[in-house]
Amino acid sequence: MIKKGVKSICGYQITVEELVTMIEKNRSIYTLNRGGVTLTGGEPLFQPDFVIELLRQLPDIHTAIETSGYANTHIFNEVTSLADLILFDIKHTDPEMHRKYTGVDNAIILENLALLCNSGRDFIIRIPLIPDVNDTRENMSAILEKIKDARNLIRVEILRYHRTAGAKYAMIGETYHPPFDTGKAPQIYNVFEENNIKNLIV
């Protein structure tokens, strides 16, 4: 973390073996509650070697990974073959809008989404709704078209925009100035319910 030009360390380094040991200590809890291990972030696939090795060492514990899908297809395929559940966050299908608000192209994301839909792995689609950015019927319908035939889609989660990012900016001495109206409620076009796809609005 960099705060007003001064670097400071957040968190701590850990090896795969050390983390597996910590996880194994809680195995009885996972078994009792039918729980497991979820890898989230940030973006877990930015540390692919660590993630892949960790998943390989947890073959009999339920594992899930939350990802934006912004990763090399080879890495994405390997991870999805190891994890039991994929939580796939998708923001926008339009490449120009995606570049404008995230800074990156979405071609690889959509390619990985297509791979996931045909992988046979259980997955959940998560859509963080941002007012006047991706909360349009057109965007929701475009996402629907890409996932509607996937056999292993468990549900779609529609996530209302929240302001927690502001606190993270404050931690590094910055002010949060998103390029959209944070006080405006996003529109919710539930095209998924209209097409008999199980969904959850959070």
Buried (B, 14 or more C-beta within 10 A) or exposed (E): EEEEEEEEEEEEEEEBEEBBEEBEEEEEEBEEEEEBBBBEEEBBBEEBEBBBBBBEBBEEBBBBBBBBBBBEEEBBBBBBEBBBBBBBBBBBBBBEBBEEBBEEEBEBBBEBBBBBBEBEBBBBBBBBBBBEBBBBEEBBBBBBEBBBEBEBBBEBBBBBBEEEEBEEEEEEEEEEEBEBEBEEEBEEBBBBEEEEBEBEEE
